């Protein structure tokens, strides 16, 4: 396909979802500053006009709703037609959601899964044939510290990220022989706008004021005060993609490091305590 390409790319070709703000925007800018070409997607591509003006010819705004399977296929096909390849696919588009499990409706759960799981899965499936044919490529999956753990109020959100991580762990082993890397990014709280306009909430019901209630207020109120710097996160991701041994999971943010570290220790302690039970359930020899 590269012989029929219609455009010439400078550097690597990135396809990044959700580039109108947050991590997607920061990563697009970092890649562009490194001299690469970025197919920057968003539901409203006009939000990317400034990016296209700042990096003419290398920042290419494209309309994409990742929950539209037909559009997903079309965007990947366009990218390959234009440049003959996609070097880095970044599944970043997403939003936050707050609500107890009992409060979360089927529609809310399905909507989040479409955005955080089925959309990325469709993009991966569309891009992989081209990456495999070239024997190279990288896939960056934006998860969260909520992809390794969970807490009251984020069960629905965490479920989607757990699903994405399960898919990505298998994917990494499947595509490694084809020269393709998979990097799962697990950020903590960053100043991305997720806590403001980028989140939704389930209608509250009585009984969860003490567990979910505080987070309902704290999450939106945290906007603009989160400790994480998206530009530093973008730099860390680019560094990780250039490492000799690319990690499967990249934790970002001191809060995420603290929380995931504590979770891993707690899981190890629980496993150790109950390991004899696990080993006692086989048939007697």
Secondary structure, DSSP 8 states (H G I E B T S, - for coil): -GGG-SS---S-EEEES-TTSHHHHHHHHHHHHTT-EEEEEESSGGGGHHHHHHTTTTEEEEE--TT-HHHHHHHHHHHHHHHS--SEEEE----EEEB-TTT--HHHHHHHHIIIIIHHHHHHHHHHHHHHHHT-EEEEEE--GGGT---TTBHHHHHHHHHHHHHHHHHHHHHGGGTEEEEEEEE-SBSSSTTTTTEEE----TT-IIIIIHHHHHHHHTTTT-SB-HHHHHHHHHHHHTSSS--SEEEESHHHHHHHHHHHHHHHHHHHHHHHHHHTSS---
